[in-house]
Amino acid sequence: MKRPGPSGARLACVFLAGCLLFSFPLIAIFNVHGRILGIPVLFAYLFAAWAAIIVLVGLLMERPG
C-alpha cells in the first residue's frame, strides 16, 4: 500500500482552506451592499475563492512528485 506523499497533504490543506473560505462567518463579511466592477461583492468573493481553489488544485496536480 502506497503512503500518501506531500501532494496528498497539500491537497488536504487546500480542502481545509476551501472549507474555511466558504464558511458562514467569512461569507457574512462579504455580504454587503456594494459592487466590484458591477458585480455584487458577495458574488465576486465567491467566484474568486472558487477560482483560487481550482487554480491551487491544478497547480498541485501538475507538479511532479
N, C-alpha and C positions, 0 to 999 in steps of 0.2 A: 504494500500500500504506500502510495506516494504521500509524503508530508507536504502540507501547504507551504509554499515559499513566501518570499516577501511580497510578491504581487497579490497573493490572497489576502494578506494583512492590509495591504494598501487599498484593495477593493472594499474590504470591510470598513476601513476608515472613511472611504468615500460614501458608503452606505449610511454610516452613522452621521456624517456631515449632512447628507440629504435628509435624514430624519430630523436633524436639528433645523435645517433651513426651512422645512415645511411644517414645523411645529407651530401650534397656535400662538404662543407669546411673540414669536418673531414675525409671524404673518400679521398679527394685530398692530405691530409698529408701523407697517406699511399701508395699513387701511386708513388712509387719509384722503381728504378732498384735494386733489391736485393732479397735475398731468405732467408727464415727461414725454416730450415730442408728440403730444396729442393723445398719448395712451395713459389711462389711469395708473397711478403709482403702484397699486397692488398688482395689477396685471403685468406691468413692466418688471416688477420684482420676481413674480412667479416665473415668467418666461426666462429672465436672466438666470435665476437659480437653476431652473431645469436645463437650460443650455450649458451652464457651467458643469453640472453633474455629467451630462453627456460627453462634454469635451474631456473631462478628467478620466472617465471610464475609457474613452477612446485612446487617450494617451497611455494609460496603464496597460491596455490590452495590446497595443502596438509595440511596446517596449520589450525587447528580447530579455528572457530570463527574468 
